[in-house]
Amino acid sequence: MTGKAFVDSNVLIYAHDSDAGAKQQRAAERLKQLWDNGQGRLSTQVLQEFYVNATQKIKKPLARSLAREIIRNYGLWVESAITTSTLVRASEIGEAWKVSFWDGMILAAAEQDGARELLSEDLKHGQVIAGIRVVNPFL
């Protein structure tokens, strides 16, 4: 992997889910690599999804204080703000590539940040959307 990699919420959640087994280990490894090389990016949307899922929806929810600390740490990876232009671009991506608006938001934010890859298990591995290659780190 070279260049910036945008991280979807599922990867961040797995990295902190003690019941995720091999996915937890793989997600944590990828995040550490991105931390070490300074190439990790994500958006406030990803952090919002992480907080809700990690504190309410996983089998062993994280303490809210721990989830907030994780958000503070990964907040360093938020490179640019979500703007009206980001929303419009998300709708264009959703329409052109037939993905949900929320996936379009992730991709629009990744595009805005100049990411070359999107780490996610939610989209088709290897697919290129808006110039961003989808990489499922769990394959």
N, C-alpha and C positions, 0 to 999 in steps of 0.2 A: 504494500500500500504506500503510495506517495501522495502528498498533498493532503488537504484538509478532509476530514471524514466527519459527517454529521451523524449524530447518534439519535436513534428513535427511542421513544420512551420504553418500549419493551426490553431493549438491551439494558438500559439503566435499571429498570425494575428487576430483571433477572439477576443482575450483579449484586443486588441487596436482598434477594429472596432466599432465605436459608433452605427452603424446600425445593429449589429449582435444580438441584443436583448438578449434572454436567453442564447445564446451561449457565448456572451461577458461575462456575469456574471459568468457562469460556468467555462469558460477558465481562467478568472481572479482569481477565487477562487482556482483552481488547481495550478496555477502558484504561488500564495501566499503561499499555503501549502508547495510546493516544495522549495520556497525561505526560509520559516521559518525553515524547517527541513534540509536544505542544500543538498537535494537529487536530485535537478534538473540538467539535462545535456542537451546539444544540440551541434550542430556543426556549423562551419562557413557556410556550405551549408544552414542550416536552417535560419541563420541570413541574408544570401544573398536573399533567397526567401522572407523572411519577408520584407526586405527593398523595394524590387521591388513591391511586392503586396500592402504593406501598403502605399506607396507613389504614386502609379500609378493605381492600379486596384480596390481598394475598392471604394464604392460610395462617401465617404467623405475622400479623401486621407489625410494622416498625413503630416504635414510639414516635409521637409527633415531633418531639424535640430532636431526635436523631434524624428524622426525615428533613427537618428544617436545616440541620447542619450539613447534610448531604447537598441540599439545594444551594446553600451558601457556597460550598466548595465548587460545585459544578456550574454555579452562576458565572464563574470566570470564563466559561466556554461560550457564553452568550455574547456574540460579536456585534450583532446589530438588532435594532428594535423592529418589532412588527409594526408596519405602517399600513395605511390605506392601499398603497401600491402593492404591498405584500399580499393583502387580501384579494385584490383584483387578479394578481398573478396566480394565486392559489386557485381561483375559480377557472382561470384559463387552462392551467395544468390539469385540473380535474376534468374539464370538458375535453381537452385534446387527447389525454391519455386514459380516459375512462377510469379515474380513481376517485375516491371520496374527497369531499372538500377538505376534510381533516388531514388526509394524506397529502393533498395538494398544498396545504399550509406547511407541512413538514418540508416538502420538496421546494416550495417557494422560499422558505427561510434558508434551506441549504444552498439553493442557487444564489440567493442574496449574499450569503457568506462566502461564496466561491468554493464550496465543497465539491470534491470530485467523486466522493462516494457517500452513500447513505447506508448506514448499518441498521438493518431492520429485517425482521422475519415476516412482516406484514405484506410485503410486495414481492414480486417474482424475482428471485435471485438472478443476477446477470442482466436484467432489463435496464435499459438506459432511458431515463425520463428527464426531459429538460437538460440534457447533457450530464446528468448525474447517474452513475452506475449503482444499482441496488446490490448490496452484498449482505447475504444472510450469514452472520458469523457463526451460526450453529450447524452449518452443513459440513 
